[in-house]
Amino acid sequence: MNLQEEKQIRKLIRETVEKIFLTEDRYYFDEIMNHAVYDIFRSIQNQEKISFNVVPKDQYHHALKEFMEHGDFIKFPTKYIYDWKELILENIAKLYYLNDINGHSSQFCWDEFYDTFDNIEYRDGDKPTFSEWVEKKNSEKEEDEEEKKINSWYSAYDYLYEVYNVEEYLPKFSNFQDVISDYGLEPLMRLGYEMADQEEPKEIIVTINKILDVSHQRSDLAEIFIEGGSVALDYISSY
């Protein structure tokens, strides 16, 4: 598969996702998605650890109790609900692209990767661009060695590993596993598009609760959404 075919498949996947999750504000979430992938690649390029901002557990517990008691927010400042909406959408977007980068999806974010690592304007000191690195690797290969394809995920990850020591900057769960999700991502994306279209705090808190419920079912996944992860959600759910 060449680069043009890869781009066409990626475009088709995005168009399919838009049809499935069609909302008035879907572009709001798409914009967050776009920023997230560039933030991840810039962090790797700048040798910065990728991290997640999370919902404060006590604040969330207080908001949830008030909502359950009154069906609305009486004293709790709703500005925090909007902050949590933004924060959670950003974290879903990061999770989506970390799946890409770690090879746990059927596509790779090639456009953003090339914009970051094949652009001489962003060259980091004497580090080679991706194309320069691939050309050098191909020139060094043995005669019977298969040519390294420039649009292969393996070559992209090898480049990030060799040139930028990427594993130092990709986030880990508390059990030291990579921050990825093979089964939680689809329902999180669906709920993310749903929440992107919501403006009422009482609608948003219900969707946040659904998102946290999805992550709670997958143990460590809760760590990237709420302070204390699944332990905090166990405590909150007991009340």
N, C-alpha and C positions, 0 to 999 in steps of 0.2 A: 504494500500500500504506500503510495507516494504522499507527499505533503499536501497536495491539492485535494486528494481523496480524503485525507484525514480532516481537513478543514470542512469539506462538504458534509462529512458524517457528523462532525461537531455542530455544524449549523442545523442539521436535521434534528439532532437530539434537542438542541435549545428550542427550536420551533415546536417540537412535540411537547416539551415541558410547558411552554407558554400556552398551548392549546388545553392541556390538562388543568393547569392552574390559572386559567384566565380570570383576572380581576382588574378593576379599574386602576389600581395602584401597583400592578405587577412590576412596572418599571422602577418603582421605588426599591423593591427588593433586588431587582436586577442590578441597580446601581450599587447597592451594598455588596452584592456578589462581586461586581467588577472591582470595587475598591479592595475587597478582601484578598483576592488573588495577588494583586500588585503589592499589598502590604506584606504578604507572606514572602514574596520573592525579594522585595526590598530588604526585609529583615535578614534573609539569608545572605544577600549581597553585602549588607552592612555588618554581618557577623553579630546579629542580635537575636536573642532567644525569643521565639514566638510564644506568646502567652494569651490567656483569655481573661477578660474582666467578667466577674460573676455577680449574680444577684445576692445582696446581703441576706443571710438566712433569717435574722430576727426581724428585719424590716418586712420581708416577704410574709413571714408568719403573722405579723401584726396586721398587714393589709388583708391577708386572706381571712383572718378571723373577723375583721370588721365587715368585709364583704359578705361572708356567710351569715352574719348576724342581721345585717340590714339590707342585703341585696344591692348595696351601693356603697360609695365611700362618703362618710360623713365628716370625719376629722382627718383621715389619712391624706397627705398631700398627693394628689394625682400626678404631679410632675414626675414622681418616681416611677409610676406605672409606665409613662411614656419613655423614660430612660431605660427601663427594663426591656421594653419592646425593642428599642434600637440595639441594645446590648445583645439580646438573645438572637436577633436576626443576624448580627455580625458574627456571632459564634457559630450559628448554623452554616453560614457562608464559609467560614474558616474550615469547619469540619468537612464540608463538601470538597474544597480544594486540597485539603490534606489527604483525603482519600485519593484524589488524582495523583498527587505528588508521590504518595507511597505505593502507587500501582494497584490500588484497590477499586478501580473503576474501569469502564470500557473505553474511556477517552483520556486525553491529556490536554492541559491548557496551553497548547502550543503558541497561540498568538501572544499571550501575555508573557510566556517564557522567552520567546524571541525578542519581544519588546525590551525585556530586562537584560537578558544575558547575551544577546547577539547585536547589541547596539553599542557602537564604539563610544558614544557620548557618555555611557554609564560604565565604561571600563574601569575596573578597580585596580589601580596601579599597573603592575605587569601581568595581571591575570588575563589569560586568553579569552576571547569571545567563544561562544559555543561552536560556531562554524570553524574557527581557527583550531580549536581543540580537536574536533572531529577530523579535520584535515590532517593534523599531526598524527592522530591515532591511526588513520588509514595508511599513512606513509610508513608507519612503523610495523604494520601487521606482517605476519609471515605470509608467504605465497599461498599456502593452503588454508589460511584463515579467512573466514567469511567476512566480507566487507561490512564495517559498522555503518548501519543506516542512520542517517541524520534525523529521521523522524521516528526513531525507536524510543519508547519510554526508557528502556534500559540505558541507552546512550545518554539521555537527558539526566537520569538519576546518577549515572557514573560520573558525568561531568560535575554535577552538584556535589557529589561525594569527594571527588578527587581535587577539584579546584576550590570549593568553598567549605569542605568538611561539614556538609549539611546535617549530619546526624547530631552534631553538637547543638543545633538550633531548632530542630523539630521538637515539638512538645511531647511529653510522655504523661500517661496517667500515673497515679500514685503507685501502681503495681509495676511500673517501668515499661508497660506496653505502649506502642505507638498510639497517638490519638487518631483513631480511625473508627469507622463503624460500617459494617457490612449490611446490617439489617435495620438499624435505627435511622439511617439517613433518609430513606424514602418518606416515612411518616413525618419526620422533622421538616423536610422540605415542603411537604403538603401543608403542614400547619404554619410554616413560615410564610408561605404565600397567602394563606388565609388571614394571618395576623397583620400582614402588610396593608391589607385593605380596611383594617379596623381603626376607628377613631375614638370610640367610647371606651373609657377606662374599664368599665365593668365587662365589656366584651373582651378587651385585651387580657384582663386578669384570668378569665376563663380559659383562653387559648394558652396563656403562659402555664397554667396549671396542667393542661393537656400535654404540653411540650415537656414539662418536668416529669409528668407521669411516664411518658415514653422513655425518657432518659433514666428514670428510676428503675424501670424494668430491665435495663441493661447496665446496671451497677455503676461501673466507673464512669460511664458516659455522663452521669449527673454532675461530675466534677467540673465540667466546662460550662455549666449553667448556673449553679448555685453554690454558695459558700458551704463547705462541709460535705458536698456531694450527697450520696445516697444515705449516709448516716443522718444528715440534717433532714432529708425528706422522710426518713423513717420516723424521726421525732415529730415532724410537723403532721404527718398523716395520722399519728396516734391521737392527735387532738381534733 
